[in-house]
Amino acid sequence: METSRRKVFEDFLGFLVFSLVCGIVMVAGVLCLGVGVLASLPVVIAAQAYGYEDLFGESVTVKSVEPQPAAA
């Protein structure tokens, strides 16, 4: 937590602007009768993952889960 706090406070204004833009994108998605959330949510999540990778220099990976065969 301390490392995260230090990284954010190094560029607090940039982090604040990024958070506000993400919030505005989500509000715009909700204002489009909720359907816009289907487009804005993946965009915001991808932007946050890219921001994390840029800030900490670590890749964000998603592990795939193989489906288990059904028990007979």
DAGI-V446349 format. One record per residue. N is the residue number from 1. PHI is phi in radians with two decimals (NA if undefined). Layout:
# DAGI-V446349
n-><N,N>
phi-><PHI,PHI>
This chain:
# DAGI-V446349
n-><1,2,3,4,5,6,7,8,9,10,11,12,13,14,15,16,17,18,19,20,21,22,23,24,25,26,27,28,29,30,31,32,33,34,35,36,37,38,39,40,41,42,43,44,45,46,47,48,49,50,51,52,53,54,55,56,57,58,59,60,61,62,63,64,65,66,67,68,69,70,71,72>
phi-><NA,-1.13,-1.11,-1.09,-1.07,-1.10,-1.09,-1.17,-1.25,-1.13,-2.38,-1.09,-1.11,-1.10,-1.14,-1.12,-1.11,-1.04,-1.12,-1.15,-1.11,-1.07,-1.12,-1.14,-1.09,-1.18,-1.10,-1.08,-1.13,-1.21,-1.17,-1.48,1.02,1.45,-1.20,-1.11,-1.13,-1.09,-1.68,-1.34,-1.11,-1.09,-1.14,-1.16,-1.12,-1.13,-1.13,-1.19,-1.13,-1.13,-1.09,-1.09,-1.09,-1.20,-1.28,-1.83,1.24,-2.01,-1.33,-1.76,-2.09,-2.00,-1.42,-1.49,-1.95,-1.33,-1.15,-1.51,-1.13,-1.20,-1.31,-1.56>
